[in-house]
Amino acid sequence: MANNGLSKTEKKVAFSLASVFGLRMMGLFMIMPVFALYGQHLEGFSPLWVGIAIGAYGLTQAALQIPMGILSDKYGRKPIILIGLLVFALGSLVAANADTIYGVVAGRAIQGMGAIAAAVLALAADLTRDEQRTKVMAVIGMCIGFSFALSLLVGPIVAQHLGLSGIFAITAGLAVLGMIIVQVLVPNPISQAPKGDTVATPTKLKAMLKDPQLFRLDAGIFILHLVLTAVFVALPLDLVDAGLIKEKHWMLYFPAFVAAFILMVPLIIIGVKKKNTKATFQVALMIMMVALGAMALFSNNLMVLSIAVVLFFTGFNYLEASLPSLIAKFCPVGDKGSAMGVYSTSQFLGAFCGGLLGGGAYQLVGAEGVFAVALVLMAIWLFLTLGMENPVLLKSYTLEATVEGKEQAREMATQLSQLAGVAEAIVVLEEKVAYLKVDEHFDLREARAVLGSVS
């Protein structure tokens, strides 16, 4: 099998799992730009409960993300994914039939209980070769970004014609479509990828939190999604106050997201060319801070708000795309699953806290207060990045190891560490696998010779 591109099966895996992920995330995102506007008929409606309803899925996602990944390791990826999608569909139906905002909160919380992110990424790892795994994960990541952009377009249009209940009904339908894709299009894995690459190990979670570089990134994704959710509690109401009727909000959001995606590209190119990810990262943070400052100071000026939305998404898109790859670069070799488990939990917990904070702040101090609090949080994140290191550009490999005992595993790890280009090496006896981080001087054939693998 050629190593220079995705095989036919890997392409099928990438696009089918990306579709499943994208459909589910679109279902979660569609209410963000419209709930504060179209939920006002619900009994118990208030800005605080709007925030709780928007962010409720994050709490259950955060609580169940790692356990669902572990269950997928025990009972199989596809059964857990199917159960998660079914739970997500049921939560959508509960929200669709709710007459009170509390019913919507319950439905959103149930949606979050279908926490399939870890299982989907683990299945993607199971079905792809190590050297192609990054490409498959990138396709899934791009699809999530596209689903978010599409939700900003589709959400307001669907809400205009079918109301909130229509959005939740469509969301349930998307979950069912996802289940069909999993059953019909996603291949069945013959073997599982090594646990270190995919599923979080509970005993290692504390170590992940103690790592200063990983902690900065976990705190960052927490703040990023807290700010995103809080902003979408206040921004739709603010845009109406500034003169943009709710039926036309999609005409701002979608072009703004596309423009932001184009503006993000130079940031990526500069970061790669200068080999200074930290500086580019900080520039993206400052762009978001400028946007939030403009939102707070010019909340009644539609033109300024529109420019601020473009800037906000420019910074957000860059940071959202950069953080997972930085986690992979900074995490200890063989611990990517645990590092990503903590990262995902932080992300969803941030969404819940953002809803709570955004709703509470709007109720107390209005939209300007929400944007000001978000600006302060971004400033805290910027301060945290001062101690951030530029990641060394290393490539990761996961290779089979014909190893029978602890002594042999130690000897293999020692020999691998001495090879040219190997920065870090670990051999895990229980998984019969070697995890390597290497630079451009690494020779894969030499490593395979040490491991006794068939080249």
N, C-alpha and C positions, 0 to 999 in steps of 0.2 A: 504493500500500500504506500502510495507516495506521501511524502511528508510535507510537500511544499504548498498544500492547499487542502481545503475541506473535502472529504469524500462525499459521495452522494448521500450516504446515510447521515453523516454529520450535518450536511446542509438541511436535510429533512428534520433532524433533531433541533437544530438552531431555530429554524423558522416556525416549527410547530410549537415548541416550548415558549418561544418569544411571543407567539400569538396568544397562548394560554395566559401568560403573565400579563401581556398587554390588555387583554379583554378584562381581566380581573381588576387591574389597576385603573382602567378607564371607568369601570363601575364605581370604584371608590372615589375617583377624582371628579366625576361629573357634577356632584352636588356642591362642590366647593365654591364655584363662582355664582351659584344661584340660590343657595339655601336661605341666606339672610333676606332675600327678596321675595321668594315664592313660598316661604314657610310661615308667613305672617298670619295665615288663617288657622294655624294649629293652636289648640288649647295649650296654655302654658308658655306661649312664645315670649322669649325675652332674649336680648343679646347674649347673656350668659349661657342660656340653654342652646342657643344657636351654636356657640363655640363648642359646648360639650357634645352636641350632636355631630358636628363636623369632625371632631377629634376622637370620638368614642371608640372607633375601630382601632385606634392606635394603642389603647390600653390593653385590649385583649390580644392584639397582634404581639405586643411586647411580651406579654405573659406566656404566650403559647408558641412563639417562633422557635425557640430552642427545643422544647419538648416535642413539637411536631417533627422536627428534623431527626431527633433521636428515634422517634417511633417509625419514621420512614426507613431508618437503618435496620430496625428490627422486623418490621412487617412488610417492607417493600415500598418503593417510591410511589408507584402508580396508585395503589389502594389508598394511601394517605392523601395524595393529591385529589383523587376523586371525592373522598369524604370531605376534604376541605372545601372543594368547589360546591358540593351539595349544601354544606353548612352556610356558605356564603350566599347561595341562592335562597335558602330559607330565611336568612337575615334580611335579604332584600325584600322578600315578600312581606315579612313582618313590618318593615318600614313603609312599604307601599300601601298597606292597609291601615296604617296608624292615623288616628284622628287627633292625637295629642303629640306634643313634641317629645314627651317621655317615651311614647311608643317608637318614635323614630330613633331615639337614643338607644333603646333596647335593640332595635333592628340593626343599627350600625355596630353595636357591640357584638352581636351575633355574627355579622359579616366578618369582623376582625378575628373571630374564633376559627375561621377557615384559613389559618395561617400556613400557607403552602410555599412561601418563598424559599425556605431552606430546602424543602423536599424537591422543588423544581430545579434549583441550582445543583443539588446533589445528583438528580437524574441526568441533567445535562453533562455532569462530570462522568457519570457512569458510562455514558454512550459516546464519549469522545476520547480521542487520543490526547495524551498530555500536551504534545506540542501544538495541538489545534484548539485546546480548551479555552485559551484566552480569547480567540476569535469568536467562539460560540458565545461566551459570556458577554462579549462586546455587542453582538447582535441582540442579545436579550436586553442589555442595558439601553441600546438605541431604541428598541421597541417600547420600553417603559417611558422614555422621554417623548417619543412620538404619541403614545397613548395619552400622556398628560396634555400635550398640545392639542390633540384632537378633542379631548374632554372639554377644553375651554371653548371650543367651537360648538360642539354638539350639545353640551349641557344647557346653555342658554336657549338654544333653538328648541330642544325637546321640552324644556320647562315652559316655554312660551305656548306650545301647542297641547302638551299633555299634562303639564303641572308636575309637581314633585313626585306624586304617585306614579306617573308615567316613567320618570327617570328610574325609580326603584324597580318597576316592572321590567324595564329594558335591561337593567343591571342583572336581574334574575335570569333573563334570557341569555345574556352574555356568559353567565356562569355555566348554564346548561350547554351552550355552544363550546365552551372550554372543555367540559367533560367529554363531549363527542370527539373533539380533537385529540384529547389524551388517549381515548380508547381506540380510535381509528388510525390516527396518523403517527403518534409517537411510538417508536419501536420498543419492544420489551428488552430490558437490559439482561445480558447474559451473566455479567459479573458487576460487582460494585467497585467504584473507584475507592482508593484508600481513604479511610476516615479522616485523616489529617487534612485532606484536600476539601472535604465536603461538610461533615457534620460536627457540630460543637461538642467538645468533651467537657462535661461539667467540672471535672477536677482542674481544668486548665483556665477556666473563666476568670478566676481571681488573678492569675498571673497576667492575663490579657489587660485587666483593668489597672494593674500596677505598672505596666510598661508606659513610660512617659510619652513616647511618640504615639503609641496607639491610643492612649487616653486623650491626647489632643484631638485626634481624628474622631474618636467616639463622641467627645464633647461637641465637636464641630457639627457632626451630622445631627446631633440632638438639637442644637441651637438652630441649624438651618431649617429643619422641618417644624420646629416650634414657631419660628418666624413666618415661614410659608403659611402655616395654618392660621396663625393669628392675623396675618395680613388679609387673608381671604374671609375672615369674619367681618372686618371693617371696610375693606376696599369696595365691595359691591354697593354698600350703602352710601359710601362717600362719593362714588361715581354718580349715583342718582342725585345726590345733593348738589353735585357740580353741574348737573344738567344733562347727563347721558341716561336716557330712559332704559329701563332694564332689558327691553326687547332688543336693544342694539349693543349690548355689552360684548357679544361675541365679535363684533366688528372692531373692537379694540383689542381684546385678548389674543385672538389667533394671529393677526398680523404682528402684534407686539412680540409674541413668542417666536415667530419665524424670523423677525428682524434680530431678536436677541440671539438666536441660534447662529445667524450669519456673523454677528459681532463677536461671538464667543470664539470663532475659529482663529482670528489673529492672536488671541490670548494663548491658545494651545500651541500655535506655531512658535510664538516668542518663547514660551516656557521650554519647549523642546530644543530650540536653537541655542538659547542661552544656557541651557542645562541648569536653570534656576527656578525650579518648581515653587519654592517657598515665596519668592518675590512675586511671581504671577498669581499665586494663591492669595497673597495679601492685596494685590491690585483688585482682584475679583471681590474680595471682602469690602474694600473701600468703595467700589462701584455700587454695591448693594447699600452701603451706608449713605452714600450720596442720594440714592433713590429714596430711601426711607426718610431722610431729612427733608427732601423735596415734598414727599407725601404729607409729612407733618406740618410743614410751613405753608404749603400752597394747596390745602385740601379742597378749596373751592374753585381752583383754576384747572379746567379740564385739559388744556393743552399741556400744562406742567405735569399733571397726573399721568397723561398718556406717555410723555417722555420718561417719567419716573418708572412706569410699568416696564418699558423696554429695558431700561438700565437694570431694574430689579431682576428681570429674567436673564439678562446677560450674565450677571454675577452668579445667579442661582444655577443656571445651566452648567457653567464652568465648574463650580464647586461640586455639584451633584455628580458630574461625570468624573471628576478627579479623585474624589474621596475613596471609592472602592479600590482603585488601582494603587493608591497610596497605602491603604490597609494591607494589600497583598505584598507591597514592597517592604514595609516595615515589620510585618509579623514574623515571628521566629519560623525557621524552616520546619515544615510538617504541621504547623498549627493554623493554617489558613481557615479551616472550618470553624475553629473556636473563635478566631479573630473576627470573622465575618458574622458569627452568631451574636457576639457582643455589639458589633456595629449595627446590625439589623434591629436588635432590641432597642438600642439607643435611638435609632431613627424613628421607630414607631412610638416610643415613649415621648419623643419630642413632639410628634403630631398631636398626641393626646394633651400634653401640657400646653401646647400652642392654642388649642381650642379653648381650654379652660382659661388661660391667661388672656387671650384675645377677647373672649366673651365678657369676662369680668372687667377688663380694662375699658372696653367700649361702653359698658353700662355705667362705669364710674366717671370716666374722663373723655369719652367720645373717641372718634376715629383718630384724631391727632395724637391722643394719648397712647393708643395702640401702636402707632407708627414710632412714637418717641421711645416707648419701652423696647420695641424691636430693635431700634437703632442702638440703644444701650447694650443690649445682648450681643449684637454684632461687634460692638466695640470691645466687649469682654473677650469674644472669640479672637479678634485681631490681636489683643494683648497675649492670649495664649499661644499664638503662632510665633511669638518672638523667640521662643525656645525650640521651635521646630527645625529639624535638620532637613537638608536637601537629600532625597533618597538616592542611594547609589543605584545606577542602572544595571540591575542584575536580572537574569532570567531564571525561572524556576523549572525544575524537572522532577517528575515522579517516575521512578524506574523500578521494574520488578527485580527482586533480589532472591537468588537461590541460596537462602541462608537457613541453617538448621539449629544453631545454638547461639547463646549469648556471646560466647567468646568469639565465634566467627563473625557475628554482627559487629562487635567492637572492632575487630581487625579490618573488616570491610570499610567501616566508617573512617578509620585511621588512614587506610590506603586512598580512599576517595578524597579526603581532606588534603592529601599531599599532591593530588593531580593539579596540573596547570589550569588556572582559571576557576578553581573551586573555592568559593568564599565560605560556604557552610555546607556541611553534609551530616545526615543522620540516617541510620538504618534501623527500621522498626521490625523486630523479629516477628511479633504477632501478626503484622500485616504483610510480612515478606516483601517489603518495599523500601526503597531508598529515596529520601527527599534531598534535593540539591539546589543550592543557589549559586549561579555561575556567571562569569563575565565572558567577554568575546574571545578569550584565549582558551576556552573550554573545548575539549574534544570528546564528543559523545561516545565514540568508539572505545576510547580508553576506559571510560566509566563502565560501559557494558562489559568490557573484558574483566574488570575487577568484580563485577556483580555476577558474572557467569550467565548473563542474559544472552538470548539469541538476537543478533543484530538484524 
